[in-house]
Amino acid sequence: MKTLLFDNDEITFEVIDGILVSAWKSKFIDISLVRKVKKYHLEIMDGKSYPMLADIKSVRDTTKEARDFLASKEGCEGLTAIAIMINSPVSKMIANFFIKASRPVIPTTMFTDERAAKKWLTQYIIKEKKNDKEHYFAAKQIIL
């Protein structure tokens, strides 16, 4: 099941089979953008936590301050794990800086194959039980 939650010039958020999928559209990510996007994220998640597939293929540069924030407890709020999708030496370098230098507080790794990333993330999906059936948390859709 796929649900579009948020879409603007900077990022898109969707939930697909219990995984929050974010696709960055901005080529440059700094701390002000990260804080704004985190606010969107927390609003649409409505207190629930998800593993995230972060598509950074269009990103060309980030600031250290932005990477450090995203790796922090505050930056990882509402997330259970992060799989970073890469497709170039530039996105690989950004992901490596994030993972090795900023050291996220939740499990984080990079992938070139989306299917493998989603398979890895499934272990971090939080399910709730209702009437002896498992349900993925429902996220809140917001429109700006």
Secondary structure, 3 states (H helix, E strand, C coil): CEEEEEECCCEEEEEECCEEEEEECCCEECHHHHHHHHHHHHHHHCCCCEEEEEECCCCCEECHHHHHHHHCCCCCCCEEEEEEECCCHHHHHHHHHHHHHHCCCCCEEEECCHHHHHHHHHHHCCEEEECCEEEECCCCCCCC
